[in-house]
């Protein structure tokens, strides 16, 4: 990835600003709380999805799951077979 650094096996990406926002908000039908997904065009020229949650959401749990997925991605990137197949866990 252009401009990315790797520190302690974790990819550190440069900051991306919001250039434009998609006027359509997608409401996820799966899950109890039905989070809203907004897509925006970043200053890096790529589209980014952001999940917005309600006030009753446990953001600590989401952070823990995200950290766990990042650890899985580090482990998958370190395994030659998984890396050759392009396996990775999708983070929200």
PADREN-598911 format. One record per atom (N, C-alpha, C): residue number from 1; x, y, z. Coordinates in steps of 0.02 Angstrom, whole numbers. Each point is the difference from the previous one (the first is absolute). Layout:
<nodes>
<node><nr>NUM</nr><c1>X</c1><c2>Y</c2><c3>Z</c3></node>
...
</nodes>
This chain:
<nodes>
<node><nr>1</nr><c1>42</c1><c2>-59</c2><c3>0</c3></node>
<node><nr>1</nr><c1>-42</c1><c2>59</c2><c3>0</c3></node>
<node><nr>1</nr><c1>44</c1><c2>61</c2><c3>0</c3></node>
<node><nr>2</nr><c1>-18</c1><c2>50</c2><c3>-39</c3></node>
<node><nr>2</nr><c1>39</c1><c2>60</c2><c3>-8</c3></node>
<node><nr>2</nr><c1>2</c1><c2>40</c2><c3>65</c3></node>
<node><nr>3</nr><c1>60</c1><c2>17</c2><c3>23</c3></node>
<node><nr>3</nr><c1>7</c1><c2>42</c2><c3>59</c3></node>
<node><nr>3</nr><c1>-10</c1><c2>-35</c2><c3>66</c3></node>
<node><nr>4</nr><c1>-8</c1><c2>-66</c2><c3>1</c3></node>
<node><nr>4</nr><c1>-12</c1><c2>-36</c2><c3>62</c3></node>
<node><nr>4</nr><c1>67</c1><c2>-18</c2><c3>32</c3></node>
<node><nr>5</nr><c1>0</c1><c2>-2</c2><c3>66</c3></node>
<node><nr>5</nr><c1>58</c1><c2>-21</c2><c3>38</c3></node>
<node><nr>5</nr><c1>-19</c1><c2>-62</c2><c3>38</c3></node>
<node><nr>6</nr><c1>50</c1><c2>-41</c2><c3>17</c3></node>
<node><nr>6</nr><c1>-13</c1><c2>-60</c2><c3>40</c3></node>
<node><nr>6</nr><c1>39</c1><c2>7</c2><c3>65</c3></node>
<node><nr>7</nr><c1>-36</c1><c2>-1</c2><c3>56</c3></node>
<node><nr>7</nr><c1>31</c1><c2>5</c2><c3>66</c3></node>
<node><nr>7</nr><c1>-24</c1><c2>-60</c2><c3>41</c3></node>
<node><nr>8</nr><c1>47</c1><c2>-39</c2><c3>24</c3></node>
<node><nr>8</nr><c1>-15</c1><c2>-59</c2><c3>41</c3></node>
<node><nr>8</nr><c1>-48</c1><c2>-47</c2><c3>-35</c3></node>
<node><nr>9</nr><c1>6</c1><c2>-7</c2><c3>-66</c3></node>
<node><nr>9</nr><c1>-42</c1><c2>-46</c2><c3>-38</c3></node>
<node><nr>9</nr><c1>-69</c1><c2>26</c2><c3>-16</c3></node>
<node><nr>10</nr><c1>-15</c1><c2>62</c2><c3>19</c3></node>
<node><nr>10</nr><c1>-66</c1><c2>29</c2><c3>-13</c3></node>
<node><nr>10</nr><c1>8</c1><c2>57</c2><c3>-49</c3></node>
<node><nr>11</nr><c1>-40</c1><c2>-1</c2><c3>-53</c3></node>
<node><nr>11</nr><c1>4</c1><c2>53</c2><c3>-50</c3></node>
<node><nr>11</nr><c1>-31</c1><c2>64</c2><c3>27</c3></node>
<node><nr>12</nr><c1>38</c1><c2>54</c2><c3>-5</c3></node>
<node><nr>12</nr><c1>-23</c1><c2>65</c2><c3>22</c3></node>
<node><nr>12</nr><c1>-12</c1><c2>41</c2><c3>-63</c3></node>
<node><nr>13</nr><c1>-62</c1><c2>19</c2><c3>-11</c3></node>
<node><nr>13</nr><c1>-18</c1><c2>36</c2><c3>-61</c3></node>
<node><nr>13</nr><c1>-2</c1><c2>75</c2><c3>13</c3></node>
<node><nr>14</nr><c1>16</c1><c2>40</c2><c3>-50</c3></node>
<node><nr>14</nr><c1>-4</c1><c2>73</c2><c3>9</c3></node>
<node><nr>14</nr><c1>-73</c1><c2>21</c2><c3>7</c3></node>
<node><nr>15</nr><c1>-10</c1><c2>59</c2><c3>30</c3></node>
<node><nr>15</nr><c1>-68</c1><c2>25</c2><c3>10</c3></node>
<node><nr>15</nr><c1>-32</c1><c2>17</c2><c3>-67</c3></node>
<node><nr>16</nr><c1>-65</c1><c2>-12</c2><c3>-3</c3></node>
<node><nr>16</nr><c1>-38</c1><c2>15</c2><c3>-61</c3></node>
<node><nr>16</nr><c1>-57</c1><c2>47</c2><c3>20</c3></node>
<node><nr>17</nr><c1>-7</c1><c2>54</c2><c3>-37</c3></node>
<node><nr>17</nr><c1>-55</c1><c2>46</c2><c3>12</c3></node>
<node><nr>17</nr><c1>-62</c1><c2>-19</c2><c3>-40</c3></node>
<node><nr>18</nr><c1>-56</c1><c2>31</c2><c3>16</c3></node>
<node><nr>18</nr><c1>-62</c1><c2>-13</c2><c3>-35</c3></node>
<node><nr>18</nr><c1>-9</c1><c2>53</c2><c3>-54</c3></node>
<node><nr>19</nr><c1>-5</c1><c2>-22</c2><c3>-62</c3></node>
<node><nr>19</nr><c1>-8</c1><c2>46</c2><c3>-56</c3></node>
<node><nr>19</nr><c1>-74</c1><c2>11</c2><c3>-16</c3></node>
<node><nr>20</nr><c1>-36</c1><c2>-55</c2><c3>-12</c3></node>
<node><nr>20</nr><c1>-73</c1><c2>4</c2><c3>-11</c3></node>
<node><nr>20</nr><c1>-33</c1><c2>-59</c2><c3>35</c3></node>
<node><nr>21</nr><c1>-65</c1><c2>7</c2><c3>15</c3></node>
<node><nr>21</nr><c1>-37</c1><c2>-53</c2><c3>33</c3></node>
<node><nr>21</nr><c1>-57</c1><c2>-23</c2><c3>-45</c3></node>
<node><nr>22</nr><c1>-10</c1><c2>-65</c2><c3>-3</c3></node>
<node><nr>22</nr><c1>-55</c1><c2>-28</c2><c3>-39</c3></node>
<node><nr>22</nr><c1>-66</c1><c2>22</c2><c3>32</c3></node>
<node><nr>23</nr><c1>-48</c1><c2>25</c2><c3>-38</c3></node>
<node><nr>23</nr><c1>-63</c1><c2>23</c2><c3>30</c3></node>
<node><nr>23</nr><c1>-45</c1><c2>-57</c2><c3>24</c3></node>
<node><nr>24</nr><c1>16</c1><c2>-62</c2><c3>-17</c3></node>
<node><nr>24</nr><c1>-41</c1><c2>-57</c2><c3>20</c3></node>
<node><nr>24</nr><c1>31</c1><c2>-33</c2><c3>62</c3></node>
<node><nr>25</nr><c1>-41</c1><c2>-9</c2><c3>52</c3></node>
<node><nr>25</nr><c1>21</c1><c2>-35</c2><c3>61</c3></node>
<node><nr>25</nr><c1>-30</c1><c2>-69</c2><c3>-2</c3></node>
<node><nr>26</nr><c1>43</c1><c2>-51</c2><c3>5</c3></node>
<node><nr>26</nr><c1>-24</c1><c2>-69</c2><c3>-2</c3></node>
<node><nr>26</nr><c1>-13</c1><c2>-24</c2><c3>71</c3></node>
<node><nr>27</nr><c1>-59</c1><c2>-28</c2><c3>12</c3></node>
<node><nr>27</nr><c1>-17</c1><c2>-29</c2><c3>65</c3></node>
<node><nr>27</nr><c1>8</c1><c2>-75</c2><c3>-5</c3></node>
<node><nr>28</nr><c1>46</c1><c2>-27</c2><c3>40</c3></node>
<node><nr>28</nr><c1>14</c1><c2>-71</c2><c3>-1</c3></node>
<node><nr>28</nr><c1>-60</c1><c2>-38</c2><c3>28</c3></node>
<node><nr>29</nr><c1>-22</c1><c2>-52</c2><c3>-35</c3></node>
<node><nr>29</nr><c1>-57</c1><c2>-39</c2><c3>22</c3></node>
<node><nr>29</nr><c1>20</c1><c2>-55</c2><c3>49</c3></node>
<node><nr>30</nr><c1>65</c1><c2>-15</c2><c3>2</c3></node>
<node><nr>30</nr><c1>23</c1><c2>-51</c2><c3>47</c3></node>
<node><nr>30</nr><c1>18</c1><c2>34</c2><c3>66</c3></node>
<node><nr>31</nr><c1>-5</c1><c2>-37</c2><c3>53</c3></node>
<node><nr>31</nr><c1>18</c1><c2>26</c2><c3>65</c3></node>
<node><nr>31</nr><c1>-61</c1><c2>29</c2><c3>36</c3></node>
<node><nr>32</nr><c1>6</c1><c2>5</c2><c3>64</c3></node>
<node><nr>32</nr><c1>-56</c1><c2>23</c2><c3>42</c3></node>
<node><nr>32</nr><c1>-10</c1><c2>75</c2><c3>-7</c3></node>
<node><nr>33</nr><c1>54</c1><c2>38</c2><c3>-2</c3></node>
<node><nr>33</nr><c1>-5</c1><c2>73</c2><c3>2</c3></node>
<node><nr>33</nr><c1>-3</c1><c2>33</c2><c3>-68</c3></node>
<node><nr>34</nr><c1>11</c1><c2>-37</c2><c3>-53</c3></node>
<node><nr>34</nr><c1>-2</c1><c2>26</c2><c3>-69</c3></node>
<node><nr>34</nr><c1>43</c1><c2>62</c2><c3>-9</c3></node>
<node><nr>35</nr><c1>65</c1><c2>-8</c2><c3>1</c3></node>
<node><nr>35</nr><c1>44</c1><c2>58</c2><c3>-8</c3></node>
<node><nr>35</nr><c1>-8</c1><c2>32</c2><c3>-69</c3></node>
<node><nr>36</nr><c1>15</c1><c2>64</c2><c3>-4</c3></node>
<node><nr>36</nr><c1>-3</c1><c2>37</c2><c3>-63</c3></node>
<node><nr>36</nr><c1>69</c1><c2>3</c2><c3>-30</c3></node>
<node><nr>37</nr><c1>4</c1><c2>-11</c2><c3>-65</c3></node>
<node><nr>37</nr><c1>65</c1><c2>2</c2><c3>-35</c3></node>
<node><nr>37</nr><c1>-1</c1><c2>58</c2><c3>-49</c3></node>
<node><nr>38</nr><c1>52</c1><c2>42</c2><c3>5</c3></node>
<node><nr>38</nr><c1>8</c1><c2>57</c2><c3>-44</c3></node>
<node><nr>38</nr><c1>65</c1><c2>-10</c2><c3>-39</c3></node>
<node><nr>39</nr><c1>-2</c1><c2>14</c2><c3>-64</c3></node>
<node><nr>39</nr><c1>60</c1><c2>-4</c2><c3>-42</c3></node>
<node><nr>39</nr><c1>22</c1><c2>70</c2><c3>-19</c3></node>
<node><nr>40</nr><c1>65</c1><c2>13</c2><c3>5</c3></node>
<node><nr>40</nr><c1>26</c1><c2>65</c2><c3>-21</c3></node>
<node><nr>40</nr><c1>62</c1><c2>-9</c2><c3>-42</c3></node>
<node><nr>41</nr><c1>13</c1><c2>50</c2><c3>-41</c3></node>
<node><nr>41</nr><c1>60</c1><c2>2</c2><c3>-41</c3></node>
<node><nr>41</nr><c1>54</c1><c2>35</c2><c3>40</c3></node>
<node><nr>42</nr><c1>55</c1><c2>-34</c2><c3>10</c3></node>
<node><nr>42</nr><c1>54</c1><c2>29</c2><c3>39</c3></node>
<node><nr>42</nr><c1>47</c1><c2>42</c2><c3>-42</c3></node>
<node><nr>43</nr><c1>41</c1><c2>38</c2><c3>34</c3></node>
<node><nr>43</nr><c1>49</c1><c2>42</c2><c3>-35</c3></node>
<node><nr>43</nr><c1>53</c1><c2>-42</c2><c3>-35</c3></node>
<node><nr>44</nr><c1>1</c1><c2>-65</c2><c3>15</c3></node>
<node><nr>44</nr><c1>47</c1><c2>-45</c2><c3>-34</c3></node>
<node><nr>44</nr><c1>-29</c1><c2>-28</c2><c3>-65</c3></node>
<node><nr>45</nr><c1>-62</c1><c2>20</c2><c3>-17</c3></node>
<node><nr>45</nr><c1>-32</c1><c2>-21</c2><c3>-62</c3></node>
<node><nr>45</nr><c1>-37</c1><c2>-66</c2><c3>4</c3></node>
<node><nr>46</nr><c1>-3</c1><c2>-31</c2><c3>58</c3></node>
<node><nr>46</nr><c1>-36</c1><c2>-64</c2><c3>7</c3></node>
<node><nr>46</nr><c1>-62</c1><c2>9</c2><c3>43</c3></node>
<node><nr>47</nr><c1>-48</c1><c2>-47</c2><c3>-8</c3></node>
<node><nr>47</nr><c1>-62</c1><c2>2</c2><c3>38</c3></node>
<node><nr>47</nr><c1>10</c1><c2>-36</c2><c3>67</c3></node>
<node><nr>48</nr><c1>-27</c1><c2>28</c2><c3>53</c3></node>
<node><nr>48</nr><c1>6</c1><c2>-28</c2><c3>67</c3></node>
<node><nr>48</nr><c1>-70</c1><c2>-8</c2><c3>30</c3></node>
<node><nr>49</nr><c1>-11</c1><c2>-55</c2><c3>34</c3></node>
<node><nr>49</nr><c1>-63</c1><c2>-12</c2><c3>34</c3></node>
<node><nr>49</nr><c1>9</c1><c2>16</c2><c3>74</c3></node>
<node><nr>50</nr><c1>-49</c1><c2>34</c2><c3>29</c3></node>
<node><nr>50</nr><c1>0</c1><c2>15</c2><c3>71</c3></node>
<node><nr>50</nr><c1>-65</c1><c2>-26</c2><c3>29</c3></node>
<node><nr>51</nr><c1>4</c1><c2>-37</c2><c3>55</c3></node>
<node><nr>51</nr><c1>-59</c1><c2>-27</c2><c3>33</c3></node>
<node><nr>51</nr><c1>-17</c1><c2>46</c2><c3>58</c3></node>
<node><nr>52</nr><c1>-61</c1><c2>26</c2><c3>1</c3></node>
<node><nr>52</nr><c1>-24</c1><c2>43</c2><c3>54</c3></node>
<node><nr>52</nr><c1>-48</c1><c2>-41</c2><c3>43</c3></node>
<node><nr>53</nr><c1>11</c1><c2>2</c2><c3>64</c3></node>
<node><nr>53</nr><c1>-41</c1><c2>-40</c2><c3>46</c3></node>
<node><nr>53</nr><c1>-41</c1><c2>46</c2><c3>44</c3></node>
<node><nr>54</nr><c1>-51</c1><c2>-29</c2><c3>30</c3></node>
<node><nr>54</nr><c1>-45</c1><c2>38</c2><c3>44</c3></node>
<node><nr>54</nr><c1>30</c1><c2>11</c2><c3>69</c3></node>
<node><nr>55</nr><c1>-36</c1><c2>39</c2><c3>42</c3></node>
<node><nr>55</nr><c1>26</c1><c2>17</c2><c3>66</c3></node>
<node><nr>55</nr><c1>2</c1><c2>-58</c2><c3>49</c3></node>
<node><nr>56</nr><c1>-35</c1><c2>-55</c2><c3>-15</c3></node>
<node><nr>56</nr><c1>-1</c1><c2>-57</c2><c3>46</c3></node>
<node><nr>56</nr><c1>53</c1><c2>-52</c2><c3>-17</c3></node>
<node><nr>57</nr><c1>43</c1><c2>15</c2><c3>-48</c3></node>
<node><nr>57</nr><c1>52</c1><c2>-47</c2><c3>-21</c3></node>
<node><nr>57</nr><c1>58</c1><c2>0</c2><c3>49</c3></node>
<node><nr>58</nr><c1>31</c1><c2>-58</c2><c3>8</c3></node>
<node><nr>58</nr><c1>59</c1><c2>-7</c2><c3>43</c3></node>
<node><nr>58</nr><c1>62</c1><c2>8</c2><c3>-44</c3></node>
<node><nr>59</nr><c1>27</c1><c2>61</c2><c3>-3</c3></node>
<node><nr>59</nr><c1>56</c1><c2>14</c2><c3>-43</c3></node>
<node><nr>59</nr><c1>64</c1><c2>-35</c2><c3>24</c3></node>
<node><nr>60</nr><c1>4</c1><c2>-15</c2><c3>64</c3></node>
<node><nr>60</nr><c1>59</c1><c2>-36</c2><c3>25</c3></node>
<node><nr>60</nr><c1>4</c1><c2>-70</c2><c3>-30</c3></node>
<node><nr>61</nr><c1>-58</c1><c2>-32</c2><c3>-5</c3></node>
<node><nr>61</nr><c1>-1</c1><c2>-67</c2><c3>-30</c3></node>
<node><nr>61</nr><c1>20</c1><c2>4</c2><c3>-73</c3></node>
<node><nr>62</nr><c1>-23</c1><c2>50</c2><c3>-36</c3></node>
<node><nr>62</nr><c1>19</c1><c2>9</c2><c3>-70</c3></node>
<node><nr>62</nr><c1>76</c1><c2>10</c2><c3>-7</c3></node>
<node><nr>63</nr><c1>29</c1><c2>39</c2><c3>44</c3></node>
<node><nr>63</nr><c1>73</c1><c2>11</c2><c3>-1</c3></node>
<node><nr>63</nr><c1>37</c1><c2>-65</c2><c3>11</c3></node>
<node><nr>64</nr><c1>-24</c1><c2>-40</c2><c3>47</c3></node>
<node><nr>64</nr><c1>33</c1><c2>-64</c2><c3>15</c3></node>
<node><nr>64</nr><c1>-4</c1><c2>-47</c2><c3>-60</c3></node>
<node><nr>65</nr><c1>-57</c1><c2>-3</c2><c3>-32</c3></node>
<node><nr>65</nr><c1>-8</c1><c2>-43</c2><c3>-59</c3></node>
<node><nr>65</nr><c1>45</c1><c2>24</c2><c3>-56</c3></node>
<node><nr>66</nr><c1>3</c1><c2>66</c2><c3>-10</c3></node>
<node><nr>66</nr><c1>44</c1><c2>28</c2><c3>-52</c3></node>
<node><nr>66</nr><c1>73</c1><c2>-16</c2><c3>14</c3></node>
<node><nr>67</nr><c1>21</c1><c2>5</c2><c3>62</c3></node>
<node><nr>67</nr><c1>69</c1><c2>-18</c2><c3>19</c3></node>
<node><nr>67</nr><c1>13</c1><c2>-73</c2><c3>-13</c3></node>
<node><nr>68</nr><c1>-48</c1><c2>-43</c2><c3>15</c3></node>
<node><nr>68</nr><c1>7</c1><c2>-71</c2><c3>-12</c3></node>
<node><nr>68</nr><c1>6</c1><c2>-15</c2><c3>-75</c3></node>
<node><nr>69</nr><c1>-41</c1><c2>33</c2><c3>-40</c3></node>
<node><nr>69</nr><c1>4</c1><c2>-10</c2><c3>-72</c3></node>
<node><nr>69</nr><c1>67</c1><c2>23</c2><c3>-28</c3></node>
<node><nr>70</nr><c1>28</c1><c2>53</c2><c3>28</c3></node>
<node><nr>70</nr><c1>66</c1><c2>24</c2><c3>-22</c3></node>
<node><nr>70</nr><c1>54</c1><c2>-51</c2><c3>17</c3></node>
<node><nr>71</nr><c1>-6</c1><c2>-31</c2><c3>58</c3></node>
<node><nr>71</nr><c1>49</c1><c2>-52</c2><c3>19</c3></node>
<node><nr>71</nr><c1>-6</c1><c2>-59</c2><c3>-48</c3></node>
<node><nr>72</nr><c1>-62</c1><c2>-20</c2><c3>-16</c3></node>
<node><nr>72</nr><c1>-9</c1><c2>-54</c2><c3>-49</c3></node>
<node><nr>72</nr><c1>32</c1><c2>18</c2><c3>-67</c3></node>
<node><nr>73</nr><c1>-8</c1><c2>63</c2><c3>-22</c3></node>
<node><nr>73</nr><c1>29</c1><c2>21</c2><c3>-63</c3></node>
<node><nr>73</nr><c1>76</c1><c2>-2</c2><c3>1</c3></node>
<node><nr>74</nr><c1>30</c1><c2>17</c2><c3>56</c3></node>
<node><nr>74</nr><c1>73</c1><c2>-5</c2><c3>7</c3></node>
<node><nr>74</nr><c1>21</c1><c2>-73</c2><c3>-5</c3></node>
<node><nr>75</nr><c1>-37</c1><c2>-44</c2><c3>33</c3></node>
<node><nr>75</nr><c1>17</c1><c2>-72</c2><c3>-2</c3></node>
<node><nr>75</nr><c1>-10</c1><c2>-28</c2><c3>-70</c3></node>
<node><nr>76</nr><c1>-54</c1><c2>20</c2><c3>-33</c3></node>
<node><nr>76</nr><c1>-12</c1><c2>-24</c2><c3>-69</c3></node>
<node><nr>76</nr><c1>54</c1><c2>26</c2><c3>-47</c3></node>
<node><nr>77</nr><c1>22</c1><c2>62</c2><c3>9</c3></node>
<node><nr>77</nr><c1>52</c1><c2>28</c2><c3>-43</c3></node>
<node><nr>77</nr><c1>67</c1><c2>-35</c2><c3>11</c3></node>
<node><nr>78</nr><c1>10</c1><c2>-27</c2><c3>60</c3></node>
<node><nr>78</nr><c1>63</c1><c2>-34</c2><c3>16</c3></node>
<node><nr>78</nr><c1>2</c1><c2>-71</c2><c3>-27</c3></node>
<node><nr>79</nr><c1>-59</c1><c2>-29</c2><c3>-14</c3></node>
<node><nr>79</nr><c1>-3</c1><c2>-69</c2><c3>-25</c3></node>
<node><nr>79</nr><c1>6</c1><c2>0</c2><c3>-76</c3></node>
<node><nr>80</nr><c1>50</c1><c2>-35</c2><c3>-27</c3></node>
<node><nr>80</nr><c1>11</c1><c2>2</c2><c3>-73</c3></node>
<node><nr>80</nr><c1>-60</c1><c2>-24</c2><c3>-41</c3></node>
<node><nr>81</nr><c1>-34</c1><c2>-53</c2><c3>23</c3></node>
<node><nr>81</nr><c1>-57</c1><c2>-27</c2><c3>-37</c3></node>
<node><nr>81</nr><c1>-60</c1><c2>49</c2><c3>1</c3></node>
<node><nr>82</nr><c1>-13</c1><c2>29</c2><c3>59</c3></node>
<node><nr>82</nr><c1>-55</c1><c2>48</c2><c3>5</c3></node>
<node><nr>82</nr><c1>16</c1><c2>63</c2><c3>-40</c3></node>
<node><nr>83</nr><c1>62</c1><c2>20</c2><c3>2</c3></node>
<node><nr>83</nr><c1>21</c1><c2>60</c2><c3>-37</c3></node>
<node><nr>83</nr><c1>-6</c1><c2>-11</c2><c3>-75</c3></node>
<node><nr>84</nr><c1>19</c1><c2>-60</c2><c3>-24</c3></node>
<node><nr>84</nr><c1>-4</c1><c2>-15</c2><c3>-71</c3></node>
<node><nr>84</nr><c1>-73</c1><c2>0</c2><c3>-24</c3></node>
<node><nr>85</nr><c1>-46</c1><c2>-19</c2><c3>44</c3></node>
<node><nr>85</nr><c1>-72</c1><c2>-1</c2><c3>-18</c3></node>
<node><nr>85</nr><c1>-33</c1><c2>67</c2><c3>12</c3></node>
<node><nr>86</nr><c1>37</c1><c2>48</c2><c3>30</c3></node>
<node><nr>86</nr><c1>-28</c1><c2>66</c2><c3>12</c3></node>
<node><nr>86</nr><c1>-52</c1><c2>0</c2><c3>56</c3></node>
<node><nr>87</nr><c1>7</c1><c2>-45</c2><c3>48</c3></node>
<node><nr>87</nr><c1>-50</c1><c2>-4</c2><c3>54</c3></node>
<node><nr>87</nr><c1>10</c1><c2>56</c2><c3>50</c3></node>
<node><nr>88</nr><c1>-55</c1><c2>30</c2><c3>21</c3></node>
<node><nr>88</nr><c1>2</c1><c2>50</c2><c3>53</c3></node>
<node><nr>88</nr><c1>-70</c1><c2>8</c2><c3>28</c3></node>
<node><nr>89</nr><c1>-5</c1><c2>21</c2><c3>62</c3></node>
<node><nr>89</nr><c1>-64</c1><c2>13</c2><c3>32</c3></node>
<node><nr>89</nr><c1>-21</c1><c2>71</c2><c3>-16</c3></node>
<node><nr>90</nr><c1>-63</c1><c2>9</c2><c3>-18</c3></node>
<node><nr>90</nr><c1>-24</c1><c2>67</c2><c3>-16</c3></node>
<node><nr>90</nr><c1>-18</c1><c2>38</c2><c3>64</c3></node>
<node><nr>91</nr><c1>27</c1><c2>60</c2><c3>5</c3></node>
<node><nr>91</nr><c1>-14</c1><c2>43</c2><c3>58</c3></node>
<node><nr>91</nr><c1>-53</c1><c2>50</c2><c3>-20</c3></node>
<node><nr>92</nr><c1>-41</c1><c2>19</c2><c3>48</c3></node>
<node><nr>92</nr><c1>-51</c1><c2>51</c2><c3>-15</c3></node>
<node><nr>92</nr><c1>24</c1><c2>67</c2><c3>20</c3></node>
</nodes>
